[in-house]
Each structure stands twice: as structure tokens, then as C-alpha cells.
Amino acid sequence: MGKMGTACIILGTALILGALSLFLFNRLESEQAGAAAESVLPRIIEEILEPNSTDPAKEPSYPDPYDPAMTEVEIDGYAYVGYVSIPALELELPVMANWDYSRLKIAPCRYSGSTKTDDLVLCAHNYTQHFGSLKGLTDGDAVIFTDMDGVVWRYEVVVVDVLSATAVEEMESGEYDLTLFTCTYDGVSRVTVRCDRVED
């Protein structure tokens, strides 16, 4: 075997090892994110059921129905607005009040909007334990969001789409009451799920 053949084998081996390392790193990040979300969720549910349990001296407060801002509760230094349930994917995840890349490693985040103004947009990494299976949703699947005031908002999937990663305006446009999105594995597109609110 000549020098060229040896160089190709070395390069091929390096590429395979690099791909394997990236796969293992992503899998580890996914498992850590799943564990982080799983540890926070019971505390969010407890806060919803007993809002003053952490501080009995606090007077109970009631949400202003005319205020579009969502109630936020701080847990471990991060603000949360509730949790999302997607029965078809067997997912139940806490939702942070604001998004940035460090928060996305813990839980899905509010990208923009509010339940009260029917324009809530949630984003999450494509981790298996987060929004990695969104593309598996179909029209009519249920998505349920429970806010920190204990109000349950029920939605139904109406569109599953793929947008380019630069389609920021399109992500927030349209008359959809709830949008969920995550990046594709190659990072060049976003799986986007549009939902309409359904009345109980």
C-alpha cells in the first residue's frame, strides 16, 4: 500500500472517530438535559399545586386576567412559566421563562409570546428527552400547557413543517396559538409544530 492509501486510511479513521465522539457527546448532553428537566418538573408541579409552600408567610396571589404577562416562578436560579405535556411523544417537560443556549441545555424555553395572547412559541434542543421527536407529531395530536397559575391550556396540532434556520419572522408569524420548534440534527432547518387552542 502506498503513502496515499495509508493517508486515506488515517483520514478515514480520524473522521469516523470524530463522528463517533460527536455522537457520544450529543448523547451525553441529551441524557444530562433529560435528567435536569426531570428533576425540576416535580418542583414546578408542587409550586402550582401549593404556590406558597416554600414561603408560608406570603399572601396568596391571583393572576390578573387582563395582564398578558405569564406568571414566573424561580427554581434553582431560573424562572419557569409552567410545563408542557405531549402525550403522543410521552413527554412532560418544564418550560423556562426566557431562552438562551445555556437554558436550552436544561429545559425547553419560551421563545416569545404568551398563552394569554394566543401566540406562545416554545423552543428546545433536539435532544431525545426534549423536542427531538417533534417531527413524529401529526395533525390532531394533543399538546397541553399548564402555567404557573394552574391554568391548563389545551392545543391540537394543525401543521408540522420544516423552516430554514434563518426564518425568524416566519417562526412568529401566522395565527397559531402555540408553536413548538427545534433544530434538525444538521442544524440547517427547524422542525416547527403549529397548534390551535381547543376549548374544554
HELIX and SHEET records of a PDB file:
HELIX    1   1 LYS A    3  LEU A   49  1                                  47    
HELIX    2   2 PRO A   87  LEU A   89  5                                   3    
HELIX    3   3 TYR A  101  LEU A  104  1                                   4    
HELIX    4   4 LEU A  134  GLY A  136  5                                   3    
HELIX    5   5 VAL A  168  GLU A  172  1                                   5    
SHEET    1   A 3 VAL A  73  ILE A  75  0                                        
SHEET    2   A 3 TYR A  78  ILE A  86 -1                                        
SHEET    3   A 3 LEU A  91  MET A  96 -1                                        
SHEET    1   B 8 VAL A  73  ILE A  75  0                                        
SHEET    2   B 8 TYR A  78  ILE A  86 -1                                        
SHEET    3   B 8 ALA A 142  ASP A 147 -1                                        
SHEET    4   B 8 VAL A 152  SER A 164 -1                                        
SHEET    5   B 8 SER A 189  ARG A 197 -1                                        
SHEET    6   B 8 LEU A 178  CYS A 183 -1                                        
SHEET    7   B 8 LEU A 120  CYS A 123  1                                        
SHEET    8   B 8 CYS A 109  SER A 112 -1                                        
END                                                                             
